[in-house]
């Protein structure tokens, strides 16, 4: 919701800076201390989104007996915006996940010891700061900002956009979620909208995983209605939405008005088509059938892909004309290992081949500190082909280096079962990738692993299922 808000702040002028300032003054901001040991910044934007089940204030009616028991995170998501701001991924963390929570500060003084606990207890025990630290610790992904929404705030936002159409495969009668509706399509607002995203046992299989999918579908529909439903061209509706949104959220104090403008400018070309939702892969927790744990290998791969989705900017030579677009299948690459690490060339070759590059050979060279991309100076097309390889490296300082392609000790590359076979034989120049000890890694094409792609929620997902 905060990202939608920032897009609108830049896209529409309803009175200039004074108007924006009046909106910003209504946003609740709180300081966060994420700690000293943190993952590196990769150029991506990662926003921690939490849905609070607080029962204080206007939320008292959802359980007055719980108003003095703190607040838990009914919903925990990490919104990952790619460094180039061309893709958005909503990563959901099941609230019942058992994870290792790090040492946290206790609100009001003291500390909370680290230990294996349910993930949403981090918020109840240590607030948003502990949840922030927990997500960074278990994923290795650096969080830039957080946004918190409670029950009342959620209803206000949905009401301001005129409700969202949902589809029920069967009648629902859930007094706990305050949702009673027949089967079929409905436009829900207020209590019905809140009940739809909160109900757990009346829809799906009764698990939090089923509810997460429904929440992701709902948020996708919100994004679609905000961007495609005429809101941007209706000043009255837009003003109502913006004022509801700013009153609904709590954010970190680094999410200033200037920062919002910066974010908005970077994502203003994005639409709901680029928004995908996925849940961290989990399995049953052996000690408690009502809890889950991460599937270690798949979750590790998933988080690694998100971390490797980093900024890539290949600088063109001054005065040079735009280089032609080169497809991966057109590029022949020799991969040479200068790290001293056994098997590194084969590992990198497999990663490049999986992205469509034609790896002709792998080998070793003398140990070097600097990763380099080389092509023969006489090859006028070498720069464009080198750029295609450079664009897949995980640091923006990597640029092609024109040099003589020397015959080096190498052997024909034999792809394993995980690499894609090459299509039509390319005719372009040979590109040498020399891997140095500063090797940045191969940038992933998608943060979502193949094992999770059948679980992705996007604009095409059928809400009636």
N, C-alpha and C positions, 0 to 999 in steps of 0.2 A: 504494500500500500504506500509505503514511503517513496518507493521508486516511481510509482504512478504519480504521486503528488509532485515530485520534483520535475518530472517531465512536463506536467501541466503548468508549473510555475514559470517555466521558460517559454513554453509553446503559446501561451495566451497572455495578453496584456489587459488587465482589468483595473487600471489605475496606477500602474508603475510601481516604483519602489515603496511608496507609502503603503500601498495595498499589500505587497509582499511582506513588508515589515509587520503589518497588523496580523498577518497569518503566522509569521514566525514567533511572535510574542505569545501566541496561544499554545505553542508546543512545550510540553514538559520535558526538561532536559536534566540528566543526572550524570555525575562524573563516574568513570569506571577506571579501575586500576587492574589491567590484565596481567600484571607481574612483569618480571624482567626477562625471564627465559621464554622467548616467543618464536614462532615460525617466521621465516623471512617473508618480506613483501615481494610479490611476484608481478605486480601490475594489475592483477585481478581485483575486483571489488566484492568482498564477502560481507553480507549483512545478516546478522543473527536475528531471526524473527521468532518471537515467543508469544503464545497466547496464554494469558494469565487466567487462573480460575479464582481470583480474589473474590471474597464475599463481603468486602467492606463497601461503604458508600452506596451508590446506586445498584451495586451487585448483591446487596444483602439478601434480596428475595430469592436468590438461587441457593440459599442454604445459610440462614441466620445462625445456626448452631456451629457453623464453621468459620465465622468471621474473625475469630481470635486465634485461628490455627495456621495463620500464615497464608501463603499462596504457592501453588504449584504451576508447572507449565503443562497445561493440557496439550499444547502444540509446540513443538520445537522444530524449526526449519532453518536451514542456512541457504540464503539466496546468493548464488554464485554468478557474478557477471564476468564474462571473459574479458581479458585485458583489452581486446579490440572493441569491446562493448557490442558484439554482434550476436551473442548468445546468452541466454539466462537459464540457469538450472536451479530449481527448488529441491533441496535435499532434505528429506524428512527423517528425523530421528525418533523412532518409537519411544513413547514415554515410559514403557515398561522395560527398556533395555538395561541390562546390568553392565555397568562400566566402571573403570577405575577413576574415581573422582580425586583430583589433586588437593593438596592443602589449600584451604580457602580462609579468607577473613570472615569472621562472624559479624553481621551488622550489630552495632552497639558495642563491639569490643571482643577480643579473643580470637581464637582460630578454630577451624573445623579440621580435624585430622583427615588425611587421605585414606581412601579405602574403597572396596568394591561395594557399590550401592546402585540403586535404581537411578537412572539419569535425571529424572525430574525432581529428585530430592535435592539436587544441587541448588536449584532455584529456591526451594522451600527453606533450606538451611542457610544458604549464603547469598541469596539474591541473584540478580543478573550478572554480577561480577563473577560469582562462582560458576554459573552456567557458561559464561564466556570462556573462563579458564579451562573448564572441562572439555568443551568442544575443541578448543585449540590443542589440548593435550592429547586427546584420543584420535584426532584427525591429522595433526601436523599442518593445518590450514590456518593462515592468519586471518583473524576477523578484524574488519575495519570499523563497523558500526553495529548498533543493535536497535531494534524497534520492538516495543511491547504494546500489545493491544489486549484490553480486557473485554468482558461480555458486552458491557454497555457501549464501549467504543466500536466494537464490531457491528452491532446493530445500527448504530448511527451512520456508519459508512455505507452499509447496504441500503438503508432507507434513502440516503441522499442520492443514490443512483437509480432509485425506482425499483429495487428488487432484482432478483436473479431467477431465471427459469431453471427449475430442477426437474428430474424425472424419477418417479418412484416405481420400481418393478412390482411392488406389492403394497397393500395398505399398511400404514404405520400408526401405532398407538403406543406412544412412549411418554407416560406422565413425567418421568424423571427429566427428560429433555424438553418437556412441554411441546411435543410434536404429535399432532393427530391429523392425518391426511389420508385420503383414499389413494389408490394406485393411479399412476398417470402423471402428466405434466402439470406443474404449478409454478406460478411466480411467487416467490417467498420473500418476505421482508421481516424486520423486527424479530419477534420471538420465534417465528417459524424458521427463519434463516439460521438463527443461532441453534435452534433445536436440530436442524438438518445436519449441521457440521459437528454437533456434539453427540448426537445419539450413537450409541455403541452396540446395543444388543438388539435393537429393532430392525436394523438393516445390515446386510452383509453377513459375515460369519461370527459376529460378536467380538471380533478382535480389534485392537487398536490399529493393526495394519490395514484392515478394511476401511476404518474411519479415516485414516490418513489419505488413502486414495480418493475418497469422497471429498475431503478438504482440498486436495490438489485440483480436482476437477472444478470445484466451486471457485477457487481463486483464479483459475484460468478463465472462467466465465466472467468474473469481475473485471479482469484485465481486458477481456474482449469487449465488454460493454462500455468500459471507460474510453477505450481507444476507437471503437467502431460504432458506438451507439448514439452519436450525435451530441454527446456531452460537451465536447470541445467547442462546438459552435453555438451553444446555448448559455449565455452569460449567467442567467439566473440559476440554472441547474449546476453549472460549474462552480459558482460561488458557494452554493449550498454544500456541494461535495467537498470542496477545499476546506471549508470551515468545519465540517464534520470530521474530516480526516485529521486535521491538526489537533482537534480536541480529543481525538480517539487514541493518539499515540503518545508513548513516552520514548525518548531516544537518548543516546549518549551526548554529552555536552560538546563533543568534537563535530557533531553533525550540525554545523552552523548554517546560516542562510547562504553564505558564500560557498560552502562545501556542497550544499544542495544544488546550487546553480552549476557548479563544476560537474557534478554527477549527471544532472539533467542534460547538459550540453553533450555529454559523452554518450548518452543512451537514447537521444531523441529520435533516432532512426529505427529503433527497435519496436517490433510489434508482437502481438500475442503468438505469432507463428514461431518466434524464436524462443518461447518460454516452454520449458519441459520440467516435469516433476518426476522425481524418483526417490525411492526409500532406500536407506542403507540396508544392504542384505543382512538378514538376521536368521537365527534358528532358535529352537527351543532351548531354554536354560535348564540344564539337567536337574538342578537342585529345587526348582520351583516351576511347575507347569504353567503358572500364570505370568511368567517372566520370559524374556528373550535375551539372547546375546548375539553379538555380531558374528557373522560367518567370517572367520579370521582372514583367510586367503582372499576372498572376494572383496571384503571391506578394505583390506590393505591396498588392493589394486585400484579400487574406486577412489580412495583418498589420494593415492599417488597420482592418478590421472588429473584430479582437480588441482593438485599442487603443481603439476607440470603444464597446466594451461596458463602459460605466462606470456608476457609482452614480447612481441617480435617486430622489430622495425629495421628493415634493410634500407640503408641510405643510398640513394642514387648519386652518381658522380655529378658535380656541378655542371650545369649546362647540358647534361645528357638527356636525350629524348626518352620518353617512357619505354621501358623494356617490354617486349611481347610476353604475354602470359604463357608460361611453360607448364604443362601438365606433368605430374610425377612420372607417368608412364613413358615420357619422352627422355628422361634423364638417366644416363649411365653413370654409376658411381663406383669408385674403388674406395674401400674402407680400410684405413691403415691405423693400427694401434700404436700410439706413442706414449701410452700411460704406464707401461710395464705390468699392467694387470692382465693375467692370463685370460684368454677368451673374450676380451673386450670387443675386438673387431667383429667377431661372429655375432655377439649380442646386439651391437648397434646395427649391423647389416640386416639382421632379422627384423628389427624395429622399422628400418627404412623400407625394406621389402614389403612389410605388411601395409605400408602406406602407398605402395604402388611403384616405388623407385626400382629401377633395374640395377641390381648390384652385380657387377661383373667379376669382382675378386675381392678377397680380404687378405690382410697380411700385417706385418709388423715393421716399425721403423724405430730408430733410436729414440730414447725417451725425450719428450719435449713438454714444456710447460704450457704451450699455447695451441689451442685448437685452431686449425686453418682449413679453408676451402680453397683448393688450387685448380687452375685450369691454364692451358697453354695460351700465352699472349697472342699467338697467331690466330687463335680461334675467336673470331669477332663475336660469336654467339655465346662465348663462354660465360660472360658476366650474367646473362639472363638465366642460364642453366645453373650457375652457381647460386644465384639469388633463390632459386626454387629449393635448393638444399638448405641454404641459410635460413629461410623462412620456417623451417621445421626444427630449428635449434632453440633451446629453451632459455636464451638470453638475448636481449636486444643489441648487445655490443658485438655480436657475431656478424661479420660482413665478409663477403668473398675477397680473397687475396689472389690477385693475378700472379701466376708463377709458372715456371717450367714444370711440366708433368714428366718427372723422371721415371724411368723403369725401376720399380722397387720390388723387393722380394714379396711376392704374393702368390695366391693360388686361386683357381676358379671358385666362385662362391656357389655352394650347394645349399639352397634353401631347405629348411626343415618344414615339417608339416604346418607350422604356425604362420609361415610367410605366404603371401599371395603369389601366384605364378604370374610372370610378366605376360603382357599381351603382345601387340605388334612390336617388332624389334625397333628400337629407337635409332635415330641416325645422328643425333647431336653429339657434341664433343664429350670426351671423358672428363668427369669431375672427380678430383681426389679429395676425400675427407680425411684429414689427418687428426686423430683424436689425441688431444693433449691432456695433461693432468688437471686442467681447468675445465674439462668436458662438462657442458651444461645439461646434457640429456636431449632426447628427441621429444619435441613438443607433440602432445597427443592431438588427434583430429577431433575427438569427442571425449568429454569427461565421463560419459556413461559407458561402462564396459559392455561387451556383447552379451554377457550373462544376465544383464539387467534390462536390456533394450525392450524385451517383451513386457516389462513392467512400467514403462514410461507413460506418464500422463501428459498430454499436450492438447492443442486446440482441436485435434481430430478425434479425441477420445469420446466415445459414446456415453453420455451421462445416464442413459437408461439401463446400462448393464449393472 
